Amino acid sequence: MLISCGQRKPAESPHAEPARRSDPAVPTPADTRPVIVAFGDSLSAGYGMETGLSYPDFLQKELDRAGYRFRVINAGISGDTTNGGLARVETVTALKPEIVILELGGNDGLRGLPLSTSRANLEEIIVQLRKSGARVLLAGITLPPNYGPDYIQEFVGIYKDLAAKYKLPLIPFLLEGVAGVPGMMQPDGIHATAKGNEVVAKLVMTSLKPLLR
């Protein structure tokens, strides 16, 4: 069901040169790695998890482990809708991302908002992201069965239709292999645990790889 050791300090040699303190006047080198933005709601933000346990955090580890020089920025806001995403899309494009993983719409569906509005908002977000030069990986979501088959089918269809129209890579269901799996979901049945977020990151990485070449 879904929607969103300490280390002992080595002994110093008596002849070792004393460590130099960093000069506060010398600026820290800028991180020049290309940016990947995880743009979404609570599923991206890592709702209910401690810092460092969201799926974007695990995605960074996947990238590092595979030798890809990219920096993941988490732009997930819990409770966000497609309308909220559209309102802040410029803050995402200002980061000059090379790739954006777009995950929004779940809260629209859970609130029963008009799907025509959700579709229009997502489409405009995609247009603006692409206009900025970013490549978009679209992440789809589904809804609990009590929303009815017709509403759910139309909702899921939004992601398929937009991916086809704009020729975007699509993750049909972001929580594939996580939703409903013991230990993978928090008690609310909506948000992934740390273990679940690890699985989500691996799923995202699979779809992301072709964009990293």
ABEGO torsion letter per residue (X at the ends): XBXXXBBBBBBBBAABBBBBBBBAABBBBBBABBBBBBBBBAAAAGBGBBBGABAAAAAAAAAAAAGBBBBBBBABBBGBBAAAAAAAAAAAAAAGBABBBBBBGAAAAAAGBBAAAAAAAAAAAAAAAAAAGBBBBBBBBBBBAAAEAAAAAAAAAAAAAAAAAAGBBBBABAABGABGBBGABBAAGABBBAAAAAAAAAAAAAAAAAAAX
